[in-house]
Amino acid sequence: MNLWKSIEQKTERWMPFVSLAFIAAITFIFSMQCSPNIWNNGEAGKDSSVFRTVALMMDQGYVPYRDTFDHKGPLMYILNWLGIQLSYYRGIWVVEYITLFVTFVYMYKIIRLCCTRLMSWGMLLVAVAALYPQFEGGNLTEEYAMPFIAVSLYYFTKYLLTSHIHSLQVLLCGICFGAVCLLRPNMVASWGVFSIVVLVKCLHEKKYAEIGRFLLFFLIGIGVIVIPILAWLYGEG
């Protein structure tokens, strides 16, 4: 009996790593839709080509909105620029892989809050399969917004289930909100819903001090990512 418990404990200890390997594998398969990917230098879509062009101009010292113009947020061009620094042809795929991996990890963590590990694997596969036909070649604002939305949704859901959230996690949610604002501001509706629900919950439970703590760290998080990028654009403008 003790031997069996010991085997169970050792197996359980390795299961988080098995889950990460599983997510890494399905992310790799999913990322083969990215254009280009590790094996294919396929043609990018119109929007993706614009983002890559702006990033290439940034690499030559030009500044978005001053020397080039497109209507997306500056973080979109920064992510493409980072990809180009990694590798001219495959670097953007690396950025996309990391983006998708973080998204799927937090999707799994959200499901795991209520389900067993095996069921969570199955439900994640279903969710990824549903996303697959909507990907359209990648390197789009919706793709890069997904990890930020998933991270915030995880902590919001966990807070509703446990009534506890660390200040640094609130700060991280603020960073995620700011990042999506810098990608595509019309995709921030999720945080509006989160904020209303949390406010109502705090008022109902008479946790008035919590409202101030949440607001303070959320605003700090926004500032952490938004202020440096806006300062850079203003300084170069």
Residue frames as a rotation matrix with the C-alpha (Angstrom) as fourth column:
MET 1
0.567 0.824 0.000 0.00
0.824 -0.567 0.000 0.00
0.000 0.000 -1.000 0.00
ASN 2
0.491 -0.469 -0.734 2.81
0.117 -0.799 0.589 2.41
-0.863 -0.375 -0.338 0.91
LEU 3
-0.590 -0.720 0.365 4.59
0.418 0.115 0.901 1.52
-0.691 0.684 0.234 -2.33
TRP 4
-0.125 0.655 0.745 1.45
0.983 -0.020 0.182 2.31
0.134 0.755 -0.642 -4.34
LYS 5
0.811 0.405 -0.423 1.05
0.500 -0.855 0.140 5.68
-0.305 -0.325 -0.895 -2.57
SER 6
0.018 -0.903 -0.429 4.69
0.115 -0.424 0.898 6.46
-0.993 -0.066 0.096 -3.27
ILE 7
-0.639 -0.190 0.745 4.19
0.716 0.206 0.667 5.70
-0.280 0.960 0.005 -6.98
GLU 8
0.368 0.871 0.325 1.07
0.917 -0.397 0.026 7.89
0.151 0.289 -0.945 -7.06
GLN 9
0.687 -0.148 -0.712 2.91
0.272 -0.856 0.440 10.77
-0.674 -0.496 -0.547 -5.40
LYS 10
-0.411 -0.910 -0.051 5.84
0.206 -0.147 0.968 10.55
-0.888 0.387 0.248 -7.81
THR 11
-0.433 0.344 0.833 3.48
0.902 0.165 0.400 10.36
0.001 0.924 -0.382 -10.78
GLU 12
0.649 0.753 -0.107 1.49
0.759 -0.651 0.022 13.35
-0.054 -0.095 -0.994 -9.57
ARG 13
0.269 -0.647 -0.713 4.67
0.239 -0.673 0.700 15.34
-0.933 -0.358 -0.026 -9.15
TRP 14
-0.746 -0.638 0.190 5.47
0.288 -0.052 0.956 14.93
-0.600 0.768 0.222 -12.85
MET 15
-0.027 0.842 0.538 1.96
0.941 0.203 -0.271 15.56
-0.338 0.499 -0.798 -14.17
PRO 16
0.610 0.229 -0.758 2.33
0.078 -0.970 -0.230 19.38
-0.788 0.081 -0.610 -14.44
PHE 17
-0.371 -0.829 -0.418 5.33
-0.484 -0.211 0.849 18.81
-0.792 0.518 -0.323 -16.72
VAL 18
-0.674 0.246 0.696 3.34
0.598 0.734 0.320 16.29
-0.432 0.633 -0.642 -18.75
SER 19
0.432 0.895 -0.109 0.58
0.703 -0.410 -0.582 18.89
-0.565 0.174 -0.806 -19.13
LEU 20
0.334 -0.394 -0.856 3.08
-0.375 -0.889 0.262 21.51
-0.865 0.234 -0.445 -20.30
ALA 21
-0.759 -0.629 0.167 4.56
-0.146 0.415 0.898 19.07
-0.634 0.658 -0.406 -22.82
PHE 22
-0.280 0.768 0.576 1.07
0.857 0.470 -0.211 18.25
-0.433 0.435 -0.790 -24.08
ILE 23
0.670 0.537 -0.512 0.24
0.321 -0.832 -0.452 21.95
-0.669 0.139 -0.730 -24.49
ALA 24
-0.108 -0.805 -0.583 3.60
-0.470 -0.475 0.744 22.61
-0.876 0.355 -0.328 -26.17
ALA 25
-0.773 -0.182 0.608 2.88
0.327 0.707 0.628 19.83
-0.544 0.684 -0.486 -28.68
ILE 26
0.133 0.895 0.426 -0.60
0.940 0.022 -0.340 21.04
-0.313 0.446 -0.839 -29.63
THR 27
0.554 -0.038 -0.832 0.73
-0.044 -0.999 0.016 24.60
-0.832 0.027 -0.555 -29.82
PHE 28
-0.545 -0.828 -0.130 3.39
-0.253 0.014 0.967 23.46
-0.799 0.560 -0.218 -32.28
ILE 29
-0.566 0.417 0.712 0.80
0.764 0.589 0.263 21.70
-0.310 0.692 -0.652 -34.44
PHE 30
0.523 0.822 -0.224 -1.49
0.705 -0.565 -0.429 24.73
-0.479 0.066 -0.875 -34.29
SER 31
0.290 -0.478 -0.829 1.36
-0.171 -0.878 0.446 27.12
-0.942 0.012 -0.336 -35.14
MET 32
-0.594 -0.487 0.640 1.93
0.499 0.401 0.768 25.37
-0.630 0.776 0.005 -38.46
GLN 33
0.407 0.783 0.471 -0.89
0.906 -0.282 -0.315 27.60
-0.114 0.555 -0.824 -39.69
CYS 34
0.488 -0.289 -0.824 1.36
0.077 -0.926 0.370 30.62
-0.869 -0.244 -0.430 -39.11
SER 35
0.637 -0.265 0.724 2.79
0.766 0.113 -0.632 32.11
0.085 0.958 0.275 -42.25
PRO 36
0.071 -0.440 -0.895 5.73
-0.505 0.758 -0.413 31.75
0.860 0.481 -0.169 -42.33
ASN 37
0.908 0.108 0.404 6.33
-0.408 0.443 0.799 28.87
-0.093 -0.890 0.446 -39.96
ILE 38
0.248 -0.906 0.342 9.41
-0.496 0.184 0.849 26.81
-0.832 -0.380 -0.404 -39.18
TRP 39
-0.300 -0.348 0.888 9.10
0.446 0.772 0.453 24.75
-0.843 0.533 -0.077 -42.39
ASN 40
0.068 0.493 0.867 7.30
0.998 -0.046 -0.052 27.07
0.014 0.869 -0.495 -44.73
ASN 41
-0.765 -0.275 -0.583 7.81
0.286 -0.955 0.075 30.64
-0.577 -0.110 0.809 -45.91
GLY 42
-0.179 0.815 0.552 4.24
0.982 0.180 0.053 31.11
-0.056 0.551 -0.832 -47.05
GLU 43
-0.573 0.041 0.818 2.76
0.306 -0.916 0.260 34.37
0.760 0.400 0.512 -48.21
ALA 44
-0.814 0.279 -0.510 1.46
0.447 -0.260 -0.856 36.56
-0.371 -0.924 0.087 -45.40
GLY 45
0.173 0.949 0.263 -2.02
0.982 -0.146 -0.119 38.06
-0.074 0.279 -0.957 -45.57
LYS 46
0.219 -0.046 0.975 -2.55
0.482 -0.864 -0.149 41.74
0.849 0.502 -0.168 -46.40
ASP 47
0.890 0.164 0.426 -2.77
-0.249 -0.607 0.755 42.93
0.382 -0.778 -0.499 -42.79
SER 48
0.769 -0.639 0.005 0.16
0.409 0.499 0.764 40.80
-0.490 -0.585 0.646 -41.68
SER 49
0.149 -0.727 0.670 2.28
0.956 -0.067 -0.286 42.16
0.253 0.683 0.685 -44.54
VAL 50
0.497 0.096 0.862 1.53
0.052 -0.995 0.081 45.72
0.866 0.005 -0.500 -43.42
PHE 51
0.977 -0.108 0.186 2.59
-0.195 -0.089 0.977 44.94
-0.089 -0.990 -0.108 -39.83
ARG 52
0.494 -0.839 0.228 5.81
0.744 0.544 0.389 43.31
-0.450 -0.023 0.893 -41.02
THR 53
0.212 -0.390 0.896 6.55
0.744 -0.531 -0.407 46.26
0.634 0.753 0.177 -43.32
VAL 54
0.756 0.108 0.646 6.14
-0.264 -0.852 0.452 48.76
0.599 -0.512 -0.615 -40.48
ALA 55
0.886 -0.446 0.124 8.42
0.063 0.382 0.922 46.59
-0.459 -0.809 0.366 -38.30
LEU 56
0.304 -0.796 0.524 11.06
0.951 0.285 -0.118 46.47
-0.056 0.534 0.844 -41.07
MET 57
0.329 -0.130 0.935 10.92
0.306 -0.922 -0.236 50.27
0.894 0.364 -0.263 -41.31
MET 58
0.948 -0.006 0.319 11.32
-0.302 -0.337 0.892 50.50
0.102 -0.942 -0.321 -37.54
ASP 59
0.655 -0.741 0.145 14.43
0.601 0.628 0.494 48.37
-0.457 -0.236 0.857 -37.91
GLN 60
-0.017 -0.637 0.770 15.79
0.905 -0.337 -0.258 51.07
0.424 0.693 0.583 -40.23
GLY 61
-0.825 -0.380 -0.419 15.10
0.553 -0.697 -0.457 53.82
-0.118 -0.608 0.785 -37.70
TYR 62
-0.608 0.684 0.403 11.65
-0.159 -0.602 0.783 54.93
0.778 0.412 0.475 -38.84
VAL 63
-0.947 0.310 0.085 8.87
-0.090 -0.002 -0.996 55.55
-0.309 -0.951 0.030 -36.31
PRO 64
-0.495 0.842 0.212 5.23
0.856 0.431 0.285 54.35
0.149 0.323 -0.935 -36.55
TYR 65
0.449 0.853 -0.265 2.63
0.850 -0.500 -0.166 57.08
-0.274 -0.151 -0.950 -37.17
ARG 66
0.330 -0.400 -0.855 5.37
-0.158 -0.916 0.368 59.62
-0.931 0.013 -0.366 -37.98
ASP 67
-0.543 -0.643 -0.540 7.09
-0.675 -0.048 0.736 57.95
-0.499 0.764 -0.408 -40.92
THR 68
-0.898 0.359 -0.254 4.55
0.100 0.729 0.678 55.19
0.429 0.583 -0.690 -41.59
PHE 69
-0.530 0.760 0.376 0.84
-0.835 -0.391 -0.387 54.89
-0.147 -0.519 0.842 -40.94
ASP 70
-0.552 0.565 -0.613 -1.54
0.152 0.791 0.593 52.12
0.820 0.234 -0.522 -40.07
HIS 71
0.038 0.710 0.703 -4.52
-0.615 -0.538 0.576 52.17
0.788 -0.454 0.416 -37.72
LYS 72
0.567 0.130 -0.813 -3.42
0.415 0.807 0.419 49.37
0.711 -0.576 0.404 -35.35
GLY 73
0.979 -0.160 0.124 -1.87
-0.187 -0.476 0.860 49.97
-0.079 -0.865 -0.496 -31.94
PRO 74
0.370 -0.921 -0.121 1.92
-0.883 -0.308 -0.355 50.33
0.290 0.238 -0.927 -31.50
LEU 75
0.026 -0.376 0.926 2.35
-0.670 0.681 0.296 47.01
-0.742 -0.628 -0.234 -29.65
MET 76
0.857 0.337 0.390 1.46
0.055 0.692 -0.720 45.22
-0.512 0.638 0.575 -32.89
TYR 77
0.801 -0.596 -0.064 4.48
-0.246 -0.231 -0.941 46.70
0.546 0.769 -0.331 -34.64
ILE 78
0.120 -0.763 0.636 6.74
-0.993 -0.102 0.065 46.19
0.015 -0.639 -0.769 -31.62
LEU 79
0.395 0.093 0.914 5.91
-0.335 0.941 0.049 42.47
-0.855 -0.326 0.403 -31.55
ASN 80
0.969 -0.056 0.242 6.70
0.245 0.376 -0.894 42.18
-0.041 0.925 0.377 -35.26
TRP 81
0.544 -0.819 0.183 9.93
-0.640 -0.545 -0.542 44.13
0.543 0.178 -0.820 -34.72
LEU 82
0.143 -0.458 0.877 10.93
-0.853 0.392 0.344 41.74
-0.502 -0.798 -0.334 -31.92
GLY 83
0.732 0.188 0.654 10.28
0.086 0.928 -0.363 38.81
-0.675 0.322 0.663 -34.24
ILE 84
0.911 -0.409 0.058 12.51
-0.012 -0.167 -0.986 40.31
0.413 0.897 -0.157 -36.92
GLN 85
0.288 -0.837 0.465 15.31
-0.940 -0.339 -0.027 40.73
0.180 -0.430 -0.885 -34.37
LEU 86
0.298 -0.125 0.946 15.11
-0.454 0.854 0.256 37.01
-0.840 -0.506 0.198 -33.59
SER 87
-0.540 -0.415 0.732 15.14
0.459 0.584 0.670 35.92
-0.706 0.697 -0.125 -37.23
TYR 88
-0.790 0.196 -0.581 14.28
-0.498 -0.758 0.421 37.74
-0.358 0.622 0.697 -40.43
TYR 89
-0.569 0.554 -0.608 12.15
-0.492 0.363 0.791 34.89
0.659 0.749 0.066 -41.82
ARG 90
-0.176 0.475 -0.862 11.12
0.409 0.832 0.375 32.82
0.895 -0.287 -0.341 -38.80
GLY 91
-0.944 -0.324 -0.069 11.25
0.192 -0.367 -0.910 35.24
0.270 -0.872 0.409 -35.86
ILE 92
-0.480 0.841 0.250 7.61
-0.840 -0.523 0.145 36.28
0.253 -0.141 0.957 -36.06
TRP 93
0.217 0.519 -0.827 6.66
-0.221 0.851 0.476 32.60
0.951 0.079 0.299 -35.93
VAL 94
-0.571 -0.497 -0.653 8.61
0.534 0.379 -0.756 32.32
0.623 -0.781 0.049 -32.65
VAL 95
-0.931 0.282 0.231 6.66
-0.364 -0.755 -0.545 35.26
0.021 -0.592 0.806 -31.21
GLU 96
-0.059 0.964 -0.261 3.43
-0.840 0.093 0.534 33.68
0.539 0.251 0.804 -32.39
TYR 97
-0.072 -0.022 -0.997 4.37
0.198 0.979 -0.036 30.31
0.977 -0.200 -0.066 -30.87
ILE 98
-0.906 -0.302 -0.295 5.02
0.350 -0.144 -0.926 31.95
0.237 -0.942 0.236 -27.48
THR 99
-0.686 0.711 0.155 1.73
-0.723 -0.690 -0.031 33.86
0.085 -0.134 0.987 -27.77
LEU 100
0.138 0.768 -0.626 -0.26
-0.598 0.568 0.565 30.73
0.790 0.296 0.537 -28.55
PHE 101
-0.366 -0.356 -0.860 1.51
0.386 0.783 -0.488 28.68
0.847 -0.511 -0.149 -25.88
VAL 102
-1.000 0.012 0.025 0.66
-0.027 -0.485 -0.874 31.21
0.002 -0.874 0.485 -23.15
THR 103
-0.351 0.933 -0.080 -2.93
-0.900 -0.312 0.305 31.35
0.259 0.179 0.949 -24.41
PHE 104
0.185 0.439 -0.879 -3.37
-0.286 0.880 0.379 27.58
0.940 0.181 0.288 -24.31
VAL 105
-0.708 -0.476 -0.522 -1.67
0.378 0.368 -0.849 27.28
0.596 -0.799 -0.081 -20.91
TYR 106
-0.928 0.356 0.113 -4.11
-0.317 -0.592 -0.741 29.73
-0.196 -0.723 0.662 -19.37
MET 107
-0.067 0.904 -0.421 -7.06
-0.849 0.170 0.500 28.19
0.524 0.392 0.757 -21.17
TYR 108
-0.115 -0.079 -0.990 -6.01
0.182 0.978 -0.099 24.89
0.977 -0.192 -0.098 -19.58
LYS 109
-0.931 -0.295 -0.216 -5.62
0.266 -0.141 -0.953 26.55
0.250 -0.945 0.210 -16.17
ILE 110
-0.569 0.803 0.175 -9.13
-0.819 -0.572 -0.039 28.04
0.069 -0.165 0.984 -16.43
ILE 111
0.221 0.653 -0.725 -10.63
-0.538 0.701 0.468 24.64
0.813 0.287 0.506 -17.27
ARG 112
-0.391 -0.513 -0.764 -8.52
0.293 0.717 -0.632 23.01
0.873 -0.471 -0.130 -14.54
LEU 113
-0.809 0.123 0.575 -10.19
-0.530 -0.575 -0.623 25.20
0.254 -0.809 0.530 -11.90
CYS 114
0.007 0.943 0.334 -13.33
-0.958 0.102 -0.267 23.08
-0.286 -0.318 0.904 -12.26
CYS 115
0.822 0.336 -0.461 -12.30
-0.516 0.782 -0.350 19.84
0.243 0.525 0.816 -14.00
THR 116
0.675 -0.606 0.421 -9.97
0.173 0.685 0.708 16.89
-0.717 -0.405 0.567 -13.61
ARG 117
-0.222 -0.870 -0.440 -6.65
-0.412 -0.325 0.851 16.90
-0.884 0.370 -0.286 -15.46
LEU 118
-0.737 -0.052 0.673 -7.76
0.467 0.681 0.564 14.35
-0.488 0.731 -0.478 -18.06
MET 119
0.307 0.923 0.232 -11.02
0.887 -0.189 -0.422 16.18
-0.346 0.335 -0.876 -18.73
SER 120
0.506 -0.191 -0.841 -9.11
-0.094 -0.982 0.167 19.46
-0.857 -0.006 -0.515 -18.97
TRP 121
-0.651 -0.757 0.054 -6.87
-0.087 0.145 0.986 17.99
-0.754 0.637 -0.160 -21.67
GLY 122
-0.476 0.541 0.693 -9.90
0.843 0.504 0.185 16.89
-0.249 0.673 -0.697 -23.65
MET 123
0.595 0.758 -0.268 -11.72
0.671 -0.652 -0.354 20.21
-0.443 0.030 -0.896 -23.30
LEU 124
0.078 -0.656 -0.751 -8.58
-0.242 -0.743 0.624 22.10
-0.967 0.133 -0.217 -24.30
LEU 125
-0.800 -0.356 0.483 -8.35
0.311 0.443 0.841 20.01
-0.513 0.823 -0.244 -27.46
VAL 126
0.052 0.914 0.403 -11.96
0.982 0.026 -0.186 20.86
-0.180 0.406 -0.896 -28.27
ALA 127
0.654 0.178 -0.735 -11.31
0.239 -0.971 -0.022 24.58
-0.718 -0.161 -0.678 -27.72
VAL 128
-0.340 -0.871 -0.354 -8.14
-0.239 -0.284 0.929 24.53
-0.910 0.400 -0.112 -29.85
ALA 129
-0.651 0.175 0.738 -9.97
0.682 0.560 0.470 22.65
-0.332 0.810 -0.484 -32.62
ALA 130
0.463 0.886 -0.001 -12.68
0.827 -0.433 -0.359 25.34
-0.319 0.165 -0.933 -32.60
LEU 131
0.480 -0.361 -0.799 -10.04
-0.132 -0.931 0.341 28.08
-0.867 -0.058 -0.494 -32.92
TYR 132
-0.311 -0.790 0.528 -8.08
0.391 0.400 0.829 26.34
-0.866 0.464 0.184 -35.67
PRO 133
-0.090 0.271 0.958 -10.26
0.996 0.036 0.084 27.30
-0.012 0.962 -0.273 -38.69
GLN 134
0.874 0.482 -0.060 -10.48
0.484 -0.874 0.038 30.91
-0.034 -0.063 -0.997 -37.48
PHE 135
0.292 -0.858 -0.423 -6.72
0.575 -0.196 0.794 31.53
-0.765 -0.475 0.436 -37.41
GLU 136
0.952 0.246 0.185 -6.33
0.284 -0.468 -0.837 32.81
-0.119 0.849 -0.515 -40.99
GLY 137
0.513 -0.817 0.262 -2.54
0.454 -0.001 -0.891 32.65
0.728 0.576 0.370 -41.18
GLY 138
0.364 -0.342 -0.866 -1.77
0.921 -0.007 0.390 34.45
-0.140 -0.940 0.313 -37.92
ASN 139
-0.705 -0.702 -0.102 0.14
0.705 -0.709 0.005 37.63
-0.076 -0.068 0.995 -37.09
LEU 140
-0.144 0.754 0.641 -3.11
0.305 -0.583 0.753 39.46
0.941 0.304 -0.146 -36.41
THR 141
-0.521 -0.061 0.852 -4.16
-0.617 -0.663 -0.425 41.64
0.590 -0.747 0.307 -33.46
GLU 142
0.554 0.817 0.162 -6.76
-0.728 0.380 0.571 39.11
0.404 -0.434 0.805 -32.32
GLU 143
0.544 -0.435 -0.718 -4.07
0.324 0.898 -0.299 36.44
0.774 -0.070 0.629 -31.97
TYR 144
-0.515 -0.855 0.066 -1.78
0.306 -0.254 -0.917 38.63
0.801 -0.452 0.392 -29.89
ALA 145
-0.273 0.499 0.822 -4.66
-0.789 -0.605 0.105 39.80
0.550 -0.620 0.559 -27.69
MET 146
0.465 0.595 -0.655 -5.62
-0.210 0.793 0.571 36.21
0.860 -0.128 0.494 -26.77
PRO 147
-0.221 -0.559 -0.799 -2.94
0.647 0.529 -0.549 35.55
0.730 -0.639 0.244 -24.12
PHE 148
-0.932 -0.130 0.339 -3.68
-0.113 -0.783 -0.612 38.82
0.345 -0.608 0.715 -22.33
ILE 149
-0.049 0.988 0.149 -7.41
-0.834 -0.122 0.538 38.07
0.550 -0.098 0.830 -22.29
ALA 150
0.378 0.172 -0.910 -6.79
0.089 0.971 0.220 34.48
0.921 -0.164 0.352 -21.15
VAL 151
-0.638 -0.683 -0.356 -4.50
0.464 0.028 -0.885 35.54
0.614 -0.730 0.300 -18.29
SER 152
-0.814 0.365 0.451 -7.01
-0.538 -0.767 -0.350 38.09
0.218 -0.528 0.821 -16.99
LEU 153
0.193 0.935 -0.297 -9.92
-0.696 0.344 0.630 35.67
0.691 0.085 0.718 -17.39
TYR 154
-0.033 -0.287 -0.957 -8.04
0.383 0.881 -0.278 33.07
0.923 -0.376 0.081 -15.35
TYR 155
-0.899 -0.389 -0.203 -7.40
0.332 -0.298 -0.895 35.39
0.288 -0.872 0.397 -12.39
PHE 156
-0.550 0.789 0.274 -10.92
-0.781 -0.602 0.167 36.81
0.296 -0.122 0.947 -12.59
THR 157
0.297 0.670 -0.680 -12.44
-0.369 0.738 0.565 33.31
0.881 0.083 0.467 -12.52
LYS 158
-0.302 -0.510 -0.805 -10.13
0.565 0.584 -0.582 32.22
0.768 -0.631 0.112 -9.72
TYR 159
-0.958 -0.025 0.287 -11.11
-0.179 -0.729 -0.661 35.29
0.226 -0.684 0.693 -7.70
LEU 160
-0.114 0.992 0.053 -14.81
-0.853 -0.125 0.507 34.51
0.510 0.012 0.860 -8.12
LEU 161
0.376 0.242 -0.894 -14.21
-0.001 0.965 0.260 30.94
0.926 -0.097 0.364 -6.94
THR 162
-0.093 -0.564 -0.820 -11.91
0.838 0.400 -0.370 31.73
0.537 -0.722 0.436 -4.01
SER 163
0.895 0.429 0.120 -12.62
0.337 -0.828 0.448 35.42
0.292 -0.361 -0.886 -3.16
HIS 164
0.533 -0.786 -0.313 -8.85
0.142 -0.282 0.949 35.95
-0.834 -0.550 -0.039 -3.04
ILE 165
0.743 -0.419 0.522 -6.39
0.572 -0.007 -0.820 37.56
0.348 0.908 0.234 -5.44
HIS 166
0.066 -0.828 -0.557 -2.86
0.864 -0.232 0.447 38.81
-0.500 -0.510 0.700 -4.81
SER 167
0.534 0.117 -0.838 -2.07
-0.040 -0.986 -0.163 42.47
-0.845 0.121 -0.521 -5.55
LEU 168
-0.518 -0.806 -0.285 0.60
-0.399 -0.067 0.915 41.44
-0.757 0.588 -0.287 -8.06
GLN 169
-0.619 0.390 0.682 -2.02
0.694 0.679 0.241 39.43
-0.369 0.622 -0.691 -9.94
VAL 170
0.559 0.778 -0.285 -4.23
0.579 -0.613 -0.538 42.52
-0.593 0.136 -0.793 -10.11
LEU 171
0.133 -0.622 -0.771 -1.21
-0.431 -0.737 0.520 44.43
-0.892 0.263 -0.367 -11.42
LEU 172
-0.806 -0.426 0.411 -0.70
0.110 0.575 0.811 41.71
-0.581 0.699 -0.417 -14.06
CYS 173
-0.006 0.890 0.455 -4.34
0.917 0.187 -0.353 42.09
-0.399 0.416 -0.817 -15.13
GLY 174
0.629 0.171 -0.758 -3.70
0.044 -0.982 -0.185 45.82
-0.776 0.084 -0.625 -15.53
ILE 175
-0.440 -0.854 -0.279 -0.67
-0.400 -0.092 0.912 45.09
-0.804 0.512 -0.301 -17.72
CYS 176
-0.654 0.260 0.711 -2.82
0.620 0.722 0.306 42.75
-0.434 0.641 -0.633 -19.83
PHE 177
0.481 0.868 -0.125 -5.51
0.683 -0.460 -0.567 45.43
-0.550 0.187 -0.814 -20.21
GLY 178
0.358 -0.422 -0.833 -2.90
-0.357 -0.886 0.295 48.01
-0.863 0.192 -0.468 -21.23
ALA 179
-0.694 -0.670 0.265 -1.37
-0.061 0.421 0.905 45.60
-0.718 0.612 -0.333 -23.75
VAL 180
-0.254 0.683 0.685 -4.71
0.909 0.410 -0.072 45.00
-0.330 0.605 -0.725 -25.46
CYS 181
0.671 0.442 -0.595 -5.32
0.283 -0.895 -0.346 48.76
-0.685 0.063 -0.726 -25.53
LEU 182
0.000 -0.793 -0.609 -1.99
-0.574 -0.499 0.649 49.07
-0.819 0.349 -0.455 -27.36
LEU 183
-0.806 -0.178 0.564 -3.03
0.288 0.714 0.638 46.37
-0.516 0.677 -0.525 -29.81
ARG 184
-0.660 0.698 0.278 -6.66
0.230 -0.165 0.959 47.10
0.716 0.697 -0.052 -30.55
PRO 185
-0.938 0.167 0.305 -8.70
-0.348 -0.483 -0.804 49.16
0.013 -0.859 0.511 -28.04
ASN 186
-0.089 0.990 -0.106 -12.08
-0.949 -0.052 0.312 47.82
0.304 0.128 0.944 -29.18
MET 187
0.057 0.060 -0.997 -11.15
-0.047 0.997 0.057 44.40
0.997 0.044 0.059 -27.73
VAL 188
-0.863 -0.487 0.135 -11.11
-0.116 -0.069 -0.991 45.47
0.492 -0.871 0.003 -24.06
ALA 189
0.014 0.970 0.242 -14.80
-0.649 -0.175 0.740 44.76
0.760 -0.168 0.627 -23.34
SER 190
0.185 0.021 -0.982 -13.86
0.422 0.901 0.099 41.73
0.888 -0.433 0.158 -21.20
TRP 191
-0.742 -0.562 -0.366 -12.28
0.570 -0.242 -0.785 43.96
0.353 -0.791 0.500 -18.56
GLY 192
-0.626 0.620 0.473 -15.40
-0.589 -0.773 0.235 46.11
0.511 -0.132 0.849 -18.46
VAL 193
0.418 0.774 -0.476 -17.41
-0.281 0.608 0.742 43.02
0.864 -0.176 0.472 -17.53
PHE 194
-0.104 -0.549 -0.830 -14.76
0.691 0.560 -0.457 41.89
0.715 -0.621 0.321 -15.03
SER 195
-0.897 -0.348 0.272 -14.70
0.101 -0.762 -0.640 45.30
0.430 -0.547 0.719 -13.34
ILE 196
-0.203 0.910 0.362 -18.48
-0.739 -0.385 0.552 45.50
0.642 -0.156 0.751 -12.94
VAL 197
0.512 0.394 -0.763 -18.71
0.067 0.868 0.493 41.99
0.856 -0.304 0.418 -11.49
VAL 198
-0.345 -0.727 -0.594 -15.83
0.738 0.182 -0.650 42.58
0.581 -0.663 0.473 -9.06
LEU 199
-0.832 0.073 0.551 -17.29
-0.266 -0.923 -0.279 45.95
0.488 -0.378 0.787 -8.00
VAL 200
0.192 0.980 0.056 -20.71
-0.649 0.083 0.757 44.44
0.737 -0.182 0.651 -7.32
LYS 201
0.372 -0.124 -0.920 -19.12
0.441 0.895 0.058 41.54
0.817 -0.427 0.388 -5.42
CYS 202
-0.672 -0.715 -0.192 -17.04
0.540 -0.296 -0.788 43.87
0.507 -0.633 0.585 -3.23
LEU 203
-0.626 0.517 0.583 -20.00
-0.589 -0.804 0.080 46.15
0.511 -0.293 0.808 -2.50
HIS 204
0.408 0.826 -0.388 -22.22
-0.376 0.539 0.754 43.19
0.832 -0.162 0.531 -1.66
GLU 205
0.378 -0.361 -0.853 -19.59
0.707 0.707 0.014 41.76
0.598 -0.608 0.523 0.73
LYS 206
0.995 0.071 0.077 -18.80
0.019 -0.843 0.537 45.28
0.103 -0.533 -0.840 2.09
LYS 207
0.293 -0.956 -0.007 -15.13
0.827 0.250 0.504 44.97
-0.480 -0.154 0.864 1.16
TYR 208
0.975 0.218 -0.044 -14.71
0.174 -0.873 -0.456 48.64
-0.137 0.437 -0.889 0.39
ALA 209
0.358 -0.917 -0.177 -10.93
-0.499 -0.348 0.794 48.67
-0.789 -0.196 -0.582 0.97
GLU 210
-0.102 -0.365 0.925 -10.58
0.503 0.783 0.364 45.96
-0.858 0.503 0.104 -1.67
ILE 211
0.766 0.456 0.454 -12.03
0.619 -0.329 -0.714 48.29
-0.176 0.827 -0.534 -4.31
GLY 212
0.848 -0.486 -0.210 -9.30
-0.478 -0.874 0.093 50.85
-0.228 0.021 -0.973 -3.69
ARG 213
-0.005 -0.878 0.479 -6.57
-0.321 0.455 0.831 48.16
-0.947 -0.149 -0.284 -3.69
PHE 214
0.163 0.135 0.977 -7.81
0.739 0.639 -0.212 46.66
-0.654 0.757 0.004 -6.94
LEU 215
0.945 0.269 0.184 -8.07
0.323 -0.699 -0.638 50.06
-0.043 0.662 -0.748 -8.62
LEU 216
0.615 -0.770 -0.168 -4.59
-0.589 -0.591 0.551 51.16
-0.524 -0.240 -0.817 -7.47
PHE 217
-0.235 -0.788 0.570 -2.73
-0.141 0.608 0.782 48.06
-0.962 0.103 -0.254 -8.65
PHE 218
0.351 0.419 0.837 -4.77
0.776 0.371 -0.511 47.80
-0.525 0.829 -0.194 -11.85
LEU 219
0.998 0.025 -0.062 -3.86
-0.008 -0.876 -0.482 51.38
-0.066 0.482 -0.874 -12.79
ILE 220
0.258 -0.966 0.036 -0.20
-0.620 -0.137 0.772 50.76
-0.741 -0.221 -0.634 -11.90
GLY 221
-0.101 -0.252 0.962 -0.26
0.404 0.874 0.271 47.74
-0.909 0.416 0.013 -14.21
ILE 222
0.777 0.425 0.465 -1.66
0.601 -0.276 -0.750 49.81
-0.190 0.862 -0.470 -17.07
GLY 223
0.870 -0.443 -0.216 1.02
-0.442 -0.895 0.059 52.42
-0.219 0.044 -0.975 -16.52
VAL 224
0.165 -0.859 0.485 3.83
-0.161 0.462 0.872 49.85
-0.973 -0.223 -0.062 -16.52
ILE 225
-0.225 -0.239 0.945 3.23
0.770 0.550 0.323 48.99
-0.596 0.800 0.060 -20.17
VAL 226
0.616 0.585 0.528 1.44
0.788 -0.471 -0.397 52.03
0.017 0.660 -0.751 -21.59
ILE 227
0.862 -0.233 -0.451 3.62
-0.057 -0.927 0.370 54.89
-0.504 -0.293 -0.812 -20.27
PRO 228
-0.134 -0.990 0.049 6.99
0.036 0.045 0.998 53.67
-0.990 0.136 0.030 -21.69
ILE 229
-0.320 0.040 0.947 5.54
0.891 0.352 0.286 53.02
-0.322 0.935 -0.148 -25.15
LEU 230
0.733 0.625 0.270 3.65
0.676 -0.713 -0.185 56.33
0.076 0.318 -0.945 -25.30
ALA 231
0.632 -0.585 -0.508 6.76
-0.079 -0.701 0.709 58.14
-0.771 -0.408 -0.490 -24.01
TRP 232
-0.379 -0.779 0.499 8.82
0.430 0.329 0.841 56.53
-0.819 0.533 0.210 -26.80
LEU 233
0.010 0.470 0.883 6.30
0.999 -0.043 0.012 57.58
0.043 0.882 -0.470 -29.46
TYR 234
0.918 0.348 -0.191 6.05
0.371 -0.923 0.105 61.10
-0.140 -0.167 -0.976 -28.04
GLY 235
0.326 -0.884 -0.336 9.83
-0.024 -0.363 0.932 61.44
-0.945 -0.295 -0.139 -27.83
GLU 236
-0.587 -0.546 0.598 10.23
0.518 0.315 0.795 60.32
-0.622 0.777 0.098 -31.46
GLY 237
0.283 0.855 0.435 7.24
0.909 -0.095 -0.405 62.31
-0.305 0.510 -0.804 -32.73
